[in-house]
Amino acid sequence: MEINENLQAERNLKGAEFEKTGNLEKAVELYEENVAESFKGNHPYDRLATIYKNQNDIENEIRVLEKAIIVFEEITLEDRLEGLPKLFRFKNRLEKAVQTQTQLAKLARQKKSKLK
């Protein structure tokens, strides 16, 4: 599959415009296309992780961050200087998201056991 970097950049720009106008559904759709194509920049991963976090959709936040880590591990191997700090940032965000997911699951179990 041939990747069109201009199209990917255009999706990011349009996604940002949709976010500004409150059309998160369309923004997510465009960012997800770039994530599916392993876009080699942080924008769609950052934006999707933030949108999903704000929507309390921890599973999708984690999925996007895991994909970002894979992409930025490749970028780091290619010796692109910006790769390593972004890789560390995505790993840190993933760790926090997993902690949140664990805490929410624990709270749900506690609530369920109190209902019995």
N, C-alpha and C positions, 0 to 999 in steps of 0.2 A: 504494500500500500504506500503510495507516494503521499508525503506530508506537504501541504501547502502552508508554509509559515506565514505568508501574507494573510491568508484566510484565517489562520489561528489568531493573529494579531487583531484582525478586524473583529473577530468574535469577542475578544477580550474588551475591545473598545465599546462594542455594542452592548455587551453584558454590563459594563460600568454605567452606560447610559440608562439601561433598563433599571438598574439598581437605583439610580438617582430619581427616576420617575415612580419608583415603588413597585415595579413589575418584576418581583423576585423570581417568579416562575419562569419567565423568559430568560432572565439572566442566568439562572441555574442551568437551564437547557443548553445555553451557549457555552458556559464554562464546562459543563459535563462533556460536551463534544471534545473540547481541548484536552480534558483529562483522559478521555478514552483514547486519544491519539498521542498520549504521553508528551504533552507540550513541555518544552524545555525552558520554562520560565516559571516563576513562582506565582504570578497573578491569579490564574484560575484556582489553584490549590488554596491560596490564602483566602480568596473571596468565598469559595465554597465552604471551606472549613468554618469560616466566620458565620456565614448564613446558616449552615446546619447547626452550629453551636447556639446561635440566637433562637433557632426554632426548636431547641432541645431535641434535635435529631442526632444523638450521639453516635449511633451506628454509622450513619453516612459521614459524619465528621471524621470518625476513625478510618473509614474506608478511603476517603480522600487523602488524609494525612499519610496513610500507609503507601498509597500510590505516589505521593510526592516524595517520600523517602526513597522509593525505588528509583524514580527519575533522577533525583539529586545525587544518589549514590553513583549512577552512571555519569552524570555531569562531573562529579568529583574525580572519577577515574579518567575522564577526558582531560583532566588538569585545567578545567575552567575555574578561575580564581573565586568566582562568586558562589560556587557550588558548596563548599564546605560550611561556611557560616549558615547558609540557608538549610542545609542538611541538618545541622545541629538544632536550628530553630524548629524545624518540622518534627524532629524526634522529641524535643521538649514539649511541643504542643500535643503530640500523640500521647506522651506519658500522662499529661494532665487530663486528656480526654478519657483515657482508659481508667484513671483514678475516679473520675466523675461517674463513668459507667458502673464501676465497681460499687461506689457509694450508693448510687441509685438502685442498683440491684439489691443491696443490703437493706436499704430502706423499704423496698417493696416486699422483701421476705419478712421483715419485722411487722409491717402492716398486715400482711396476709396471716401471720401467726396470731396476731391480736384479734383478728376477725373470727378465728376458730372458736 
